[in-house]
Amino acid sequence: MEDFLEQLLKIQSEYFKRMQLLFILDLIAIFSIFYAIFVIFPVEFFLQKSSLSSQFPIKIIPPISAFIIALISAFLLHRNDHKKNVTLLIEKKYPELKEKLRTAYDNRNESNVIVDALKSLVLSGLTIVSASQLLASSVVITKIILVIVFISGATFVSFNPDIRIPPETLTNISTAVSGTIGNVTGGVFVTGPPVDTTKAGTTGQGDIFGKPDIAPIQGKPVDLSLKQGEGLGNTPSEYKPDQNQFIKSAAFPVDVLGSNVSDGGYSTIMGKTQTEKELINKYAVQRSKI
């Protein structure tokens, strides 16, 4: 019984050691990726503007940050490794031990002729079991190659400053983004040259005319430009309530019927006699019935 359990625990120990190796390989690969990113995009440029620059040396913050991110990511990738059932893995890889290994393990504390014979059979089968067979070699080899590639890339980036983005470029991008965000929060985008409004309304020389200024409001462009006037304009006189400043038009004569009264014919009609007026009136009424 002891030989049976010792052999099984030995295989489990070797298997979990290989899983720890995969954990370390993933940790190194992820660290290399984020460290290269922090080198290409100079994190020091942003840290110099924060309060951390006065508390910690800026040079050590990028590698420490990359290591913390890699540690968390690798832990999440391997969080279920300890829950893997090695017994099921052995039975899957070695069909001759299927159900026998689990039965022997479940009855490890029992001792009789049948159980002892089963344990002896399983023990002989476990002697050919290798932990390297439980974990595909291709997986380990692939991770090792990826780690080598990522470490080489991070090293190349670290020793080649030309690959890094210049701080001036980041400054320009930061300025452009800040300006865009400011315009977005304002709600209205106004384009065009700055306007000198200090002289407007005083000397009449304010620069209030120029190229049309377009402000998109809810996706629709609105023309905000002022059209240039012509001439000197009119100066309104002082308002006097006691004076009637409006010219009254002549009242339209209600006794006039017919047409052509707006072209001077009204004075002609008024010069006719009453009989002639009635005749013209009757003629107009008869013409309207046609």
C-alpha positions in Angstrom: 0.0 0.0 0.0 2.8 2.4 0.9 4.6 1.7 -2.3 1.5 2.3 -4.3 0.8 5.8 -2.7 4.5 6.8 -2.8 4.6 6.1 -6.6 1.4 8.1 -7.2 2.6 11.0 -5.1 5.9 11.0 -6.8 4.2 11.3 -10.2 1.9 14.1 -8.9 4.9 16.0 -7.6 6.7 15.8 -10.9 3.6 16.9 -12.8 3.0 20.0 -10.6 6.7 20.9 -11.0 6.2 21.1 -14.7 3.1 23.2 -14.2 5.3 25.6 -12.1 7.7 25.7 -15.0 4.9 26.8 -17.3 3.9 29.4 -14.8 7.4 30.9 -14.7 7.6 30.8 -18.5 4.3 32.7 -18.8 5.5 35.2 -16.2 8.7 35.9 -18.1 6.9 36.2 -21.4 4.3 38.6 -20.1 6.9 40.7 -18.3 9.0 41.0 -21.5 5.9 42.2 -23.5 4.9 44.9 -21.1 8.4 46.0 -20.4 9.0 46.5 -24.1 5.7 48.5 -24.3 6.8 50.7 -21.5 10.2 51.3 -23.2 8.6 52.1 -26.6 6.1 54.4 -25.0 8.3 56.3 -22.5 6.4 55.9 -19.2 9.0 58.3 -17.6 7.5 61.1 -19.7 4.1 60.7 -17.9 5.6 59.9 -14.5 7.6 63.1 -14.4 4.3 65.0 -14.4 2.8 63.0 -11.5 3.5 63.0 -7.8 5.3 59.6 -8.0 8.4 61.3 -9.4 9.2 62.8 -6.0 8.5 59.6 -4.1 10.2 56.9 -6.1 13.1 56.8 -8.7 11.4 57.0 -12.1 13.8 54.4 -13.6 12.6 51.5 -11.5 8.8 52.2 -11.9 8.4 50.7 -15.5 10.1 47.3 -14.7 8.3 47.0 -11.4 4.9 47.8 -13.0 5.6 45.3 -15.8 6.5 42.6 -13.2 3.3 43.3 -11.2 1.1 43.1 -14.3 2.9 39.9 -15.4 2.5 38.3 -12.0 -1.2 39.0 -11.9 -1.7 37.8 -15.5 0.3 34.6 -14.9 -1.6 33.9 -11.7 -5.0 34.3 -13.5 -3.8 31.9 -16.3 -2.8 29.2 -13.8 -5.3 29.7 -11.1 -6.9 26.3 -11.7 -3.7 24.3 -11.9 -3.9 22.9 -8.4 -7.4 21.6 -9.1 -6.3 19.2 -11.8 -6.9 15.6 -11.0 -3.6 13.7 -11.8 -5.4 10.4 -11.4 -7.7 11.1 -14.3 -4.9 12.4 -16.4 -3.0 9.1 -15.8 -6.0 7.0 -16.7 -6.6 9.1 -19.9 -3.0 8.7 -21.0 -2.7 5.0 -20.0 -6.0 3.2 -20.8 -4.8 0.0 -19.1 -5.1 1.8 -15.7 -8.5 3.1 -16.4 -10.8 2.7 -13.3 -8.2 0.5 -11.7 -6.2 3.4 -10.4 -9.2 5.2 -9.0 -10.5 2.1 -7.4 -7.2 1.4 -5.8 -6.9 5.0 -4.6 -10.4 5.0 -3.1 -9.6 1.8 -1.2 -6.1 2.8 -0.1 -6.9 2.3 3.5 -8.5 -1.1 3.0 -6.6 -4.4 3.2 -7.8 -7.7 1.9 -6.9 -10.2 -0.8 -8.8 -8.5 -3.6 -7.7 -5.0 -2.7 -4.1 -5.9 -2.2 -4.0 -7.7 -5.6 -5.5 -4.6 -7.2 -2.9 -2.4 -5.6 -0.1 -4.6 -6.7 -1.4 -4.5 -10.3 -1.7 -0.7 -10.3 1.8 -0.4 -8.8 3.3 -2.4 -11.6 1.4 -0.2 -14.1 2.6 3.1 -12.4 6.2 2.1 -12.9 5.9 3.0 -16.6 4.0 6.2 -16.0 6.1 9.4 -16.7 5.0 12.9 -15.7 6.5 14.2 -18.9 3.8 12.2 -20.8 1.0 13.8 -18.8 1.9 17.2 -20.1 2.4 17.6 -23.9 6.1 18.3 -24.7 4.9 20.6 -27.6 3.3 22.9 -25.1 6.5 23.3 -23.1 8.7 23.7 -26.2 6.4 26.3 -27.6 6.4 28.4 -24.4 10.2 28.2 -24.2 10.5 29.5 -27.8 8.0 32.3 -27.2 9.9 33.3 -24.0 13.2 33.5 -26.0 11.6 35.6 -28.7 10.0 38.0 -26.2 13.1 38.4 -24.2 15.2 39.1 -27.3 12.6 41.7 -28.4 12.6 43.4 -25.1 16.4 43.4 -25.0 16.6 44.8 -28.6 14.2 47.6 -27.7 16.1 48.5 -24.5 19.4 48.9 -26.3 18.0 50.8 -29.4 16.7 54.2 -28.4 15.7 54.9 -32.0 12.7 52.6 -31.6 11.3 54.6 -28.7 8.7 57.3 -29.4 10.2 60.8 -28.8 8.8 62.8 -25.9 8.1 65.6 -28.3 5.6 63.4 -30.2 3.9 62.5 -26.9 3.7 66.1 -26.0 2.1 67.0 -29.2 -0.4 64.2 -28.9 -1.2 65.1 -25.3 -1.8 68.7 -26.3 -4.0 67.8 -29.2 -6.1 65.3 -27.1 -6.5 67.9 -24.4 -7.7 70.5 -26.8 -10.2 68.1 -28.4 -11.5 67.1 -25.0 -11.9 70.7 -24.1 -13.9 71.4 -27.2 -16.1 68.4 -26.6 -17.0 69.5 -23.1 -17.7 73.0 -24.4 -20.4 71.6 -26.7 -19.7 74.0 -29.6 -16.7 73.9 -32.0 -15.9 77.3 -33.6 -13.3 77.5 -36.2 -11.5 80.5 -37.8 -9.0 83.1 -36.7 -9.3 84.8 -33.3 -11.5 87.9 -33.3 -10.5 91.2 -31.7 -13.7 92.3 -29.9 -12.0 95.1 -27.9 -12.9 97.7 -30.5 -16.4 96.5 -31.3 -19.1 98.8 -30.2 -16.7 101.7 -29.5 -14.9 102.9 -32.7 -16.7 100.6 -35.1 -13.4 98.9 -36.0 -14.0 95.6 -34.3 -13.1 92.5 -36.4 -16.6 91.1 -36.5 -16.7 90.3 -40.2 -14.5 87.7 -42.0 -14.6 84.1 -43.0 -17.7 82.2 -42.1 -17.5 80.5 -38.7 -19.2 77.1 -38.6 -20.4 75.6 -35.3 -21.7 72.1 -35.5 -24.7 71.8 -33.1 -26.1 68.3 -32.8 -24.4 67.2 -36.0 -25.8 70.1 -38.1 -23.5 72.9 -39.3 -24.7 76.4 -38.4 -23.3 79.5 -40.2 -22.4 82.0 -37.5 -20.9 84.6 -39.8 -22.2 88.2 -40.0 -22.9 89.5 -43.5 -21.2 92.7 -44.5 -23.5 95.7 -44.8 -23.6 98.4 -47.4 -23.5 102.1 -47.0 -23.3 104.2 -43.8 -26.6 102.9 -42.4 -29.3 104.8 -40.6 -28.9 106.5 -37.2 -32.2 106.2 -35.3 -33.4 109.5 -33.9 -34.4 109.9 -30.4 -37.8 108.6 -29.6 -40.5 111.2 -28.7 -43.7 109.8 -27.3 -45.6 113.0 -28.0 -44.9 112.8 -31.8 -46.3 110.4 -34.3 -43.3 109.1 -36.1 -45.3 107.0 -38.6 -46.7 108.3 -41.8 -50.3 107.3 -42.2 -51.3 106.1 -45.7 -54.5 107.4 -47.3 -57.6 105.4 -46.4 -58.9 103.2 -49.3 -62.1 104.7 -50.6 -64.9 102.3 -49.8 -67.1 103.7 -52.6 -64.7 102.7 -55.3 -65.7 99.6 -57.3 -64.0 98.2 -60.3 -60.3 97.8 -61.2 -57.4 100.0 -62.2 -57.8 102.3 -59.2 -54.2 102.0 -58.2 -52.8 103.4 -61.4 -54.3 106.9 -61.3 -57.8 105.9 -62.4 -59.3 106.8 -59.0 -59.0 110.6 -59.7 -60.7 110.1 -63.1 -63.6 108.2 -61.6 -64.1 110.8 -58.9 -64.4 113.5 -61.6 -67.5 111.8 -63.2 -71.0 112.7 -62.4 -73.2 110.6 -60.1 -75.1 109.1 -63.1 -71.8 108.1 -64.7 -70.5 106.6 -61.5 -73.7 104.4 -61.2 -73.3 103.4 -64.8 -69.7 102.4 -64.3 -70.7 100.5 -61.1 -73.4 98.6 -63.0 -71.0 97.8 -65.8 -68.4 96.4 -63.3 -71.0 94.3 -61.6 -72.2 92.8 -64.9 -68.7 92.1 -66.0 -68.0 90.2 -62.8 -70.9 87.8 -63.6 -69.5 86.7 -66.9 
